[in-house]
């Protein structure tokens, strides 16, 4: 059996802890999403499109911290499977908005439920208050960037 690795100094770093948590929760969450036929980035896109009427690709890319051309690949797939649709902005015919289709709404709801169930399992070591505080603090860092 290998020797334990001393992580004490790294465990004092926010970034290291965030990365370690992602490494722990990422694969099981991805597995749940895969069972539903959706990727984690696609889930995030569906959620943001659902919750933001008349969102365009530029705003969506900014919110997700991805380059618009990379997001376009995701949007093309979501459109090809019938979960989103693009429609013209009536005030500016050069731009398009995004919206979920009925199939997209159903897929988004089932994926959201899977994510909630996964988070509940991952946060079992925390009280409800601690889990809310963790989300609050992570949002504070994320939104300040």
Residue frames as qw, qx, qy, qz and C-alpha x, y, z in Angstrom:
[[0.000, 0.891, 0.454, 0.000, 0.00, 0.00, 0.00],
 [0.413, 0.539, -0.017, 0.734, 1.35, 3.43, -0.96],
 [0.299, -0.267, -0.438, 0.805, 2.25, 6.11, 1.55],
 [0.061, 0.861, 0.486, -0.136, -0.29, 8.80, 2.26],
 [0.405, 0.439, 0.129, 0.792, 0.42, 12.08, 0.52],
 [0.222, -0.524, -0.399, 0.719, 0.63, 15.13, 2.72],
 [0.167, 0.608, 0.495, 0.598, -1.83, 17.63, 1.25],
 [0.304, -0.654, -0.478, 0.500, -2.05, 19.91, 4.29],
 [0.141, -0.413, 0.099, 0.894, -0.74, 23.07, 2.62],
 [0.090, -0.127, -0.658, -0.736, -2.74, 22.54, -0.55],
 [0.232, -0.562, -0.794, -0.033, -5.88, 21.86, 1.48],
 [0.162, -0.602, -0.307, 0.719, -5.64, 25.47, 2.68],
 [0.006, -0.195, 0.422, 0.885, -6.09, 26.70, -0.91],
 [0.584, 0.395, 0.314, -0.636, -9.55, 27.44, -2.29],
 [0.554, 0.515, -0.461, -0.463, -8.65, 26.46, -5.84],
 [0.161, 0.264, -0.951, 0.026, -7.23, 23.11, -4.81],
 [0.319, 0.179, 0.797, -0.481, -10.32, 22.25, -2.80],
 [0.600, 0.486, 0.058, -0.633, -12.62, 23.31, -5.62],
 [0.461, 0.461, -0.690, -0.314, -10.68, 21.15, -8.07],
 [0.001, -0.122, 0.970, -0.209, -10.73, 18.16, -5.72],
 [0.482, 0.307, 0.569, -0.591, -14.49, 18.49, -5.22],
 [0.609, 0.518, -0.242, -0.549, -15.02, 18.62, -8.99],
 [0.307, 0.370, -0.869, -0.117, -12.91, 15.47, -9.35],
 [0.170, 0.061, 0.907, -0.380, -15.11, 13.71, -6.77],
 [0.469, 0.458, 0.516, -0.552, -18.55, 14.86, -7.91],
 [0.330, 0.522, -0.420, -0.665, -17.90, 15.22, -11.65],
 [0.170, 0.150, -0.927, -0.298, -17.79, 11.58, -12.73],
 [0.123, 0.349, 0.894, -0.253, -20.92, 10.41, -10.84],
 [0.320, 0.621, 0.231, -0.677, -22.84, 13.45, -12.06],
 [0.271, 0.453, -0.599, -0.601, -21.64, 12.86, -15.63],
 [0.005, -0.040, -0.995, -0.087, -22.77, 9.23, -15.33],
 [0.252, 0.523, 0.668, -0.466, -26.26, 10.33, -14.29],
 [0.326, 0.648, -0.100, -0.681, -26.42, 12.78, -17.15],
 [0.121, 0.309, -0.833, -0.443, -25.14, 10.19, -19.63],
 [0.173, 0.273, 0.938, -0.128, -28.00, 7.88, -18.61],
 [0.303, 0.709, 0.420, -0.478, -30.33, 10.72, -19.63],
 [0.628, 0.481, 0.414, 0.450, -28.46, 11.25, -22.91],
 [0.071, 0.969, 0.046, 0.230, -27.18, 14.70, -21.97],
 [0.636, 0.181, -0.321, 0.678, -23.77, 16.19, -21.17],
 [0.359, -0.586, -0.423, 0.591, -23.14, 18.53, -18.24],
 [0.108, -0.204, 0.183, 0.956, -22.49, 21.55, -20.48],
 [0.206, -0.325, -0.674, -0.631, -25.70, 20.81, -22.37],
 [0.371, -0.615, -0.672, 0.182, -27.57, 20.69, -19.08],
 [0.258, -0.474, -0.181, 0.822, -26.18, 24.10, -18.11],
 [0.029, -0.017, -0.450, -0.893, -27.22, 25.51, -21.49],
 [0.293, -0.482, -0.750, -0.347, -30.74, 24.12, -21.17],
 [0.358, -0.613, -0.542, 0.450, -31.10, 25.56, -17.67],
 [0.181, -0.380, 0.013, 0.907, -29.90, 29.01, -18.71],
 [0.128, -0.152, -0.586, -0.786, -32.06, 29.09, -21.83],
 [0.325, -0.552, -0.763, -0.082, -35.07, 27.96, -19.81],
 [0.372, -0.664, -0.432, 0.484, -34.52, 30.60, -17.15],
 [0.149, -0.501, 0.128, 0.843, -33.64, 33.52, -19.45],
 [0.529, 0.697, 0.478, -0.076, -36.24, 34.59, -21.95],
 [0.479, 0.874, -0.010, 0.081, -34.77, 35.95, -25.19],
 [0.545, -0.637, 0.428, 0.339, -31.20, 34.92, -24.41],
 [0.665, 0.695, -0.251, -0.108, -28.76, 35.03, -27.28],
 [0.925, 0.111, -0.210, 0.296, -25.61, 33.04, -27.93],
 [0.327, 0.580, -0.337, 0.666, -23.27, 35.86, -26.91],
 [0.473, -0.583, 0.279, -0.599, -24.91, 36.29, -23.48],
 [0.974, -0.185, -0.016, -0.133, -25.02, 32.54, -22.97],
 [0.785, 0.332, -0.295, 0.431, -21.33, 32.14, -23.84],
 [0.046, 0.622, -0.372, 0.688, -20.40, 34.92, -21.42],
 [0.712, -0.479, 0.189, -0.477, -22.41, 33.34, -18.59],
 [0.997, -0.069, 0.023, 0.023, -20.78, 29.95, -19.20],
 [0.286, -0.778, 0.485, 0.279, -17.25, 31.37, -19.71],
 [0.702, 0.100, 0.619, 0.337, -16.88, 29.67, -23.09],
 [0.045, -0.293, 0.435, 0.850, -15.98, 31.01, -26.52],
 [0.625, 0.384, 0.141, -0.665, -19.03, 31.58, -28.76],
 [0.561, 0.388, -0.636, -0.361, -17.69, 29.24, -31.51],
 [0.123, 0.114, -0.960, 0.226, -17.33, 26.43, -28.93],
 [0.392, 0.246, 0.595, -0.657, -20.82, 27.09, -27.64],
 [0.574, 0.378, -0.279, -0.671, -22.13, 27.00, -31.20],
 [0.359, 0.187, -0.905, -0.130, -21.14, 23.33, -31.42],
 [0.076, 0.175, 0.851, -0.489, -23.20, 22.60, -28.29],
 [0.443, 0.398, 0.223, -0.772, -26.14, 24.61, -29.60],
 [0.484, 0.319, -0.616, -0.533, -25.99, 22.79, -32.95],
 [0.226, -0.008, -0.971, 0.076, -26.26, 19.46, -31.16],
 [0.183, 0.305, 0.674, -0.648, -29.10, 20.64, -28.89],
 [0.492, 0.410, -0.095, -0.762, -30.95, 21.91, -31.93],
 [0.413, 0.254, -0.792, -0.372, -30.34, 18.68, -33.86],
 [0.170, -0.153, -0.952, 0.204, -31.87, 16.56, -31.07],
 [0.263, -0.586, -0.548, -0.536, -34.82, 18.93, -30.84],
 [0.471, -0.517, -0.542, 0.465, -34.20, 20.43, -27.38],
 [0.091, -0.614, -0.094, 0.779, -33.68, 24.06, -28.40],
 [0.496, 0.644, 0.456, 0.362, -34.60, 26.27, -31.28],
 [0.274, -0.242, 0.059, 0.929, -33.17, 29.51, -32.58],
 [0.229, 0.780, 0.570, 0.118, -35.49, 32.29, -33.65],
 [0.356, 0.450, 0.105, 0.812, -34.94, 35.73, -35.12],
 [0.159, -0.461, -0.384, 0.784, -34.94, 38.84, -32.98],
 [0.277, 0.766, 0.559, 0.155, -37.83, 40.88, -34.39],
 [0.093, -0.962, -0.015, 0.258, -36.06, 44.15, -33.54],
 [0.012, -0.734, 0.607, 0.305, -32.73, 43.15, -35.09],
 [0.930, 0.279, -0.028, -0.239, -33.05, 40.52, -37.82],
 [0.470, 0.605, -0.623, 0.158, -29.29, 39.89, -37.68],
 [0.105, -0.356, 0.808, -0.458, -29.49, 38.34, -34.21],
 [0.657, -0.199, -0.664, -0.296, -31.16, 35.22, -32.90],
 [0.503, -0.456, 0.474, -0.560, -32.61, 34.21, -29.58],
 [0.317, 0.100, -0.943, 0.007, -32.74, 30.73, -28.09],
 [0.651, -0.241, 0.263, -0.670, -35.64, 28.88, -26.46],
 [0.276, -0.118, 0.950, -0.090, -36.39, 25.38, -25.33],
 [0.512, -0.087, -0.622, -0.586, -38.74, 23.16, -27.25],
 [0.807, -0.371, 0.039, -0.458, -41.30, 21.04, -25.38],
 [0.934, 0.049, -0.297, 0.193, -38.81, 18.14, -25.58],
 [0.398, 0.451, -0.400, 0.691, -36.10, 20.45, -24.23],
 [0.448, -0.538, 0.226, -0.677, -38.27, 21.45, -21.28],
 [0.951, -0.236, -0.067, -0.189, -38.82, 17.78, -20.39],
 [0.812, 0.231, -0.323, 0.428, -35.11, 16.95, -20.79],
 [0.101, 0.565, -0.346, 0.742, -34.10, 19.96, -18.71],
 [0.664, -0.494, 0.142, -0.544, -36.50, 18.97, -15.91],
 [0.984, -0.125, -0.127, 0.022, -35.29, 15.37, -15.76],
 [0.652, 0.356, -0.324, 0.586, -31.63, 16.44, -15.83],
 [0.161, -0.618, 0.279, -0.717, -32.26, 19.03, -13.13],
 [0.845, -0.417, 0.051, -0.332, -33.82, 16.37, -10.92],
 [0.927, 0.085, -0.213, 0.296, -30.80, 14.09, -11.49],
 [0.356, 0.521, -0.320, 0.706, -28.44, 16.96, -10.57],
 [0.475, -0.598, 0.197, -0.615, -30.41, 17.71, -7.40],
 [0.963, -0.249, -0.052, -0.093, -30.28, 14.06, -6.37],
 [0.783, 0.271, -0.266, 0.493, -26.54, 13.90, -7.04],
 [0.079, 0.601, -0.296, 0.738, -25.88, 17.09, -5.07],
 [0.720, -0.531, 0.075, -0.441, -27.93, 15.77, -2.17],
 [0.971, -0.090, -0.132, 0.181, -25.71, 12.68, -2.05],
 [0.595, 0.408, -0.239, 0.650, -22.48, 14.69, -2.35],
 [0.111, -0.583, 0.233, -0.770, -23.54, 17.16, 0.31],
 [0.773, -0.426, -0.454, -0.119, -24.52, 14.47, 2.82],
 [0.629, -0.114, -0.415, 0.647, -21.52, 15.44, 4.97],
 [0.049, 0.173, -0.104, 0.978, -22.95, 18.97, 5.31],
 [0.153, 0.517, 0.673, -0.506, -25.94, 20.25, 7.20],
 [0.328, 0.756, 0.513, 0.240, -28.56, 22.07, 5.11],
 [0.132, -0.971, -0.006, 0.198, -27.26, 25.34, 6.50],
 [0.481, -0.508, 0.512, 0.499, -23.66, 24.44, 5.60],
 [0.511, 0.321, 0.665, 0.441, -24.69, 23.46, 2.07],
 [0.167, 0.922, 0.337, 0.096, -26.50, 26.80, 1.59],
 [0.301, -0.876, 0.210, 0.313, -23.46, 28.64, 2.98],
 [0.578, -0.183, 0.602, 0.519, -21.11, 26.76, 0.65],
 [0.405, 0.610, 0.565, 0.380, -23.25, 27.71, -2.36],
 [0.050, -0.983, -0.159, 0.076, -23.43, 31.31, -1.15],
 [0.421, -0.714, 0.368, 0.422, -19.64, 31.57, -0.81],
 [0.553, 0.061, 0.652, 0.514, -18.92, 29.88, -4.14],
 [0.283, 0.806, 0.468, 0.229, -21.40, 32.22, -5.87],
 [0.208, -0.942, 0.030, 0.261, -19.69, 35.18, -4.23],
 [0.466, -0.434, 0.550, 0.540, -16.34, 34.16, -5.74],
 [0.463, 0.334, 0.708, 0.415, -17.82, 33.23, -9.11],
 [0.179, 0.873, 0.438, 0.122, -19.90, 36.37, -9.54],
 [0.270, -0.873, 0.120, 0.389, -17.04, 38.65, -8.51],
 [0.580, -0.169, 0.558, 0.568, -14.89, 37.38, -11.39]]
